[in-house]
Amino acid sequence: MTAIGIVGAGAGSAAAAFVLDEALPDADVTVLEKSGGLCGRAATRRHEGVTYDYGANYVKDDDERVVELLTEQLDTEGLVDIPEPIYTFDEDGTVAPGRDADDRKWTYRQGLTQIAKRLFGRTDATVHRRTRVESLRREAGTWTAVGTDGTEWGPFDVLVMNPPAPQTAALLREADWDSSAREALVAAVEAVEYRSIWTAVLRYEFELDVPYYGLVNPGKDHDVGWISREECKAGHVPDGESLLVVQASGPWSTAHYDDDPAENVAKLADYAADIVGDERLRSPTWSDHQGWRYALPEEGVETGPLDSAQREGLYCLGDWVAGEARVHAALANGLDVGERIVNAQ
């Protein structure tokens, strides 16, 4: 029996586990997730009758395998498309009809975390939440992961790393792993740059009368990068109400990441009011927030060192491996890595 350990329960990990369960039904798959949730930055919260995706906002239909996964292989109950288009705004906050008008934009009535929940639910993988991996060890051809509480997980014939590149690099840099492949792998993973994103969630007891679902700043020349309306997602917001997800730009997020959250929320609400053109948006009924220090990889990783590590049973996956900060890219990469592992057995 092949023992496979997966660090991190993001969308890519869930897709890989799905492939492994289908192709290697006798494999023993163990997933170690530091948080209490699943699906990484494709995250969902619920509060006072509202459901909102406060990290990634939806899944695009840019990969045929992912489309087939969501619409044919997994249960489609609750899968919803967002019909409203995405508009743009410039450095002055001027809104204009935008882009991706014909693209599908999927989520679930219960939120994006359904992706990982449904994928893992189709497998026999054992998922341990609130389990933070502190160190890794390679010995006798197998891998062991050690938690912050000293618990050892393994030995694994195959180890899969799903955390953001900086966190993966930190674990690999300190790993007890005597190999010529490690130095090049650590250097490649450390080279992946990330953009921080600070997000405000704003609830209102009225519904906006605008023709778009989202607003994006393609020039990256405004302090806000993205605004979206959760009421455009069936089942997320009661009729007659609104909930905005406002994501600050990378530079603004970095500069204000550790500032008082209430001040950050107020500032982003003011920006939203200016951009959307509705003064009422300055005073939400309630708000929420989240800082994503490692939100969006700016580019992909050099693949040569990853290929060398795979020969020693170590695989990396995620949007930072795919080189595109999108949920569909993470899912597609997870499918690909799962197939690589299967073919190596």
N, C-alpha and C positions, 0 to 999 in steps of 0.2 A: 504494500500500500504506500502510495506517495503522500508524504506529509508536506503541506504547503502553508506557509505563514504569510499573512498580508497585514502590513502596518498601515492603518488608515482605512476608513469605510466610506470614501468618497464615491462619486458616480463611476469613475474609472475602475475602482476596486470591485464595485458591485457588478459591472459588466464583465470583468475578468472572472469573477467567481461564477457567474452564470455560464460562461463558456466552459470553465473547468468542470462544473457539475454535469453539463451535458456530455462532454467528451471523456471525462475521467470520473465516472460515477463512484469508483472505489477510493478516490483520493480523499484525504482528511484535510479539510480547509479550515484554518483558524484565522479570524480577523480580529485585530487589536485596535480599538478606536479610543482616542484620548477623551473625546467629548461624550455627552449623553445622547447625541443624535446621530443620524446617518446622512450621507450625501454631501458632506463637506460644505462648500460655499453655495451649493444649491440648497439653501436653508429656508425653512418655513416656521412661522410662529402663528399662534392664535391668541386673540385677546378680545374680550367683550363682543363675541359674535362675529369677529372679523378674522379672516385668514390672509396672510401676506407672505410673499416670497421676498425676503429682505436682502438676499445676496444676489446670486444669479436670478434673472427675471423670468426666463422661459427657455425652451429648447427649440432651436432652429431645425429646419428640414434639409440641412446642407449635406447630409451623409445618408446614402441609401440604406446602409446597414442599420443605422440608428432609426431611420423611419420604419423599417421592417420590424425592428425590435419593439418599438413603441406601439405600432398599429397592428401587428400581426402576432408577434410572439408573446407579448405580455397582455394581461387583462386590460381592455380599453375602457372599462367602466370609470367614469369620472374624468377621462382625458378630454381636455377642452382646448379649442383653438381660440386665439385672440384675434378677432376680425379687424379691429381698428388699426390704422397704419401708424408708422413711426415718422414723426416730423423732425426737423432740425432746428437748432438755434445757433446764432453766431456770438462773437465776443461781446456784442452789445445787448444780447438777450433777445434779438429779433427772431421770431419763429417763422418758418417757411415749410411748405409741403416737402416731404423728404424722400425716404428710401425704403427699400424692402417691402414695397406695397404688396407684392404677390407672394411673399414668403409665408410659410406657416410658422406660427409661434405657439408652441404647446406648453401647457402646464396641466395640473390636475385640480379638480375642485378642492381636494384636500391639500394641495400645495406640491411643490417640486420634490420634496423629500420622498414622495411616493415612488419616484424612479428607483432609488436605492432600496426602499422597503419592498417593492415588488420584485426586484431582481434577486435580492438576498432571500426573499420569501420563496422563490422557486428553487432554492438550493438547500443542501444539507450543511452548509457552512455554519460554523459556530462563531457568533459575533460577541466579543467581550467589549462592552462600552465602559467608559470612564477607566480605561486601562492605558496609561501613558508609558510608551517604551522609552527607556533611558539609555540603553546600550545594546550593542549587537556583538555576537561572537561567532566566529567561523572555526570549526575544528572537526577533524575526521570526516571532511566532506559534507558537513551539515551546518545549519545555522541555528542559533539560539537568540531569542530576544529576551531582554531582562527589563522588567517593569520598574517603576520608581519605588515600589514597595518591596523590591527584591525577588518577586515572583519570576521564575524562568519559564519561558514558553518555547516549546520545541522538544527535541531537535526537528528542524524542517529540512527536507531535501531541497525545497525551493523557497526563497524569501522574496516577497514583492513589496516595494516601497512606494507608497502613495502620498505621503505628506508633501506640502510645497517644497520647492527645491532648496531653500535655505535650511529648512528643518531636516530634510533628507541628508543634505551635505553635512550638517552637524553630527548626525548619527554615524554616517560613514567615516567621517574624519576621525572619530574617537573609537571606531569599531576595533575589536580584537580580531584582526583579519590580515594575515601575512600574505600579501599578494602583490604582484607587480601591476595588477589592474587597478588597485585602489587609488593610487595617487592621481592617475589620469582621470578616473571617474569623479573623484572629489573635485578636482579642478574644473571639470566640465559642468558639474551640477552647481558649483558655487558661482559660475559665470552667468547663470540665468538671473536676470534682473527682474524685480517685481515692482509693481505700482501699488501703493497703499490706497485704500478707499474708505472714507468715513461716510456712513449712511444715516440719514434721518428718515423716520417713518412718521407720517403726519395724517391724523384722522380728522374728518370733518363731517358734520351732520347735514351736509347738502351735497348735491351732485354737480360736478362741473359740466358746463355745456360747451364742450370742445370736441373737434372731430377726430382727435388722435388718441392712441393708447400711450405712446411714449414720445419723449423729446430727447434728442441726442445732440451733443456738441462735437461735430466731426473735426473741427479745427483745433480742439483741445486748447482753446484760448479763453475759456471762461472758468470761473471758480467752481461751477457746477458742470458735471459731465453727463448726467442722465436724470430724467424725471419720468416716472411712469405712474399709471393709474390702475390700482388693483381692482377697481370696480369694473374694469373691462374683462376680468376673468370670472367666468360663471362660477357662482358659489362662494366667492371670496368676501364680498361686501354687500350688506343689505341694500335693497333698492332705496334710491333717494339719498345715498351717502357717498362719500369719497374717501379714498386713502391713497396718499402719494408716497412713493418711495423716491427719495431725493439722494443721489449719490454725488458727493463732491469730487472734484478733479483730483488727480494724483498729487500735484504740488500743494493744493489747498489741504488735502487730507494729511499729507506729511507735516505741513507746517502747524496744523491744529489738532493733530492726533491725540495729544495728551491734554488738551484744553478742557475746560469745564463743559461737560456734555450738554447742559442746558443752554449755554451760550452758543455752542455749535448748532444745536437744533434750531434756536431762534434765528441765527444767521441764515441757515439753509431754508427756513420757512420764508424769510424775507426775499431771498433769491427766487424761490418758487413763485411768490406773489408777483415779483417784477417780470419774470419770464412768461408766466402764464397770463399775466394781465388781470389778476383778480386780487383785490386788497384783502378779501376775507381769508386768504391763505396764510396771512401773517399770524393768525390765531387759531391753531388746531385745537380740537376738543381734547385730544391727548396725543402723546408722541412716544416714540420708541427710537432706539439708535443702536448702531453696531459699528465698531471699527474693525476693518479687515486689514491687518498689517501686511499680509501676503495675499493680496486680492487677485491681481492680474499679472501673469508672466508677460514680459515684453517681447520675448522671443523663445524659440525652442532650444533644446540642448544638443550639443554635439553628439552624434549617434555612435561614433566609433567606440568610445569608452563604455557606452552602455552595452554594445554588442560583446565586448570583451568580458564584462561582468556577468553577462548571461551564461557564459560558458562555465561559470562557477556557481550557477544556480541563483544569481541575484538579478532581479528585474526591477526597473523603475517604470511607473506609469502615471498618467495624469495629463492635464491640459498643458503643463509646462514641458512635457515630453513631446506632445503633439505640436507645440509651438503656436497654439491658438487658444486664447482665454475664453472658451465657450463650452457649455455643457455637452453639446453634441460632439465636440472634439475630444473631451475627456472620455465620453462613452465609447467613441470609435477607437481611441487608443487602448482602452480597457479590453475591448473585443480583440484587438490585434495582439496585445500582450498575452491574453488568455490562449489564443491560438498558438503563439510562439512556445508557450510552456507545454502545451499539449504535444506539439511537434517534436519537442526536445526529449520527451519521455520514451 
